[in-house]
Amino acid sequence: MLFGLGKREAILAAGFELFATRGFENASVEDIQQRAGIAMATLYKYFPNKELLVNEVYRELRTQLEDALSIGIIDEGSPRAQFHELWVEMASFHRKHPLAIPFLENRHHGAYLDHVSRVLERVPEPIVELIDRMSRNKIAKDLPRMILTTVIWGTFVELVKLESQGLLSLSKDTLKAAEDGTWDAVRADRTAS
């Protein structure tokens, strides 16, 4: 469960589902209120407008993604093992919440995300932390951090998009091949797998 059990959380869950499946513009406040099973006054008590709701949904999902990925990133083990755990956690988060990453990566957010949410529009911090550790230890390719982190996150996001379009199945074998290829793309050439 992404959002919990209270009325506020029911509104967040309903908003997320409708924003993710219909888009912000096509998800009406009335649809959200009905999906949440609450009175309109209750919805407005928590979220005076749809923009505040979508921003809160965005921030909550981003926080949950970062928390999920942080579980797999610890300072112990080889960088390859850490990368594997990160990849496993990305896949696990996507399996549990298949609409979350497509919603977070929707490029049409710009019109309604506030400054606080826009600051979060980046590669998840656990990926950045792993690349920083790899760079300090001369295990990552000698490229800017932004490029290396984007290779990891961008690859995974594109896999999710292809799956949502029915062009690719994120099977165990596909995920393993993508993980290996992405690792090879970011690790220093002299580093053994």
Secondary structure by P-SEA (a helix, b strand, c coil): ccccccaaaaaaaaaaaaaaacccccccaaaaaaaacccaaaaaaccccaaaaaaaaaaaaaaaaaaaaaaaccccccaaaaaaaaaaaaaaaaaaccaaaaaaacccccccccaaaaaaccccaaaaaaaaaaaaacccccccaaaaaaaaaaaaaaaaaaaaaccccccaaaaaaaaaaaaaacccccccc
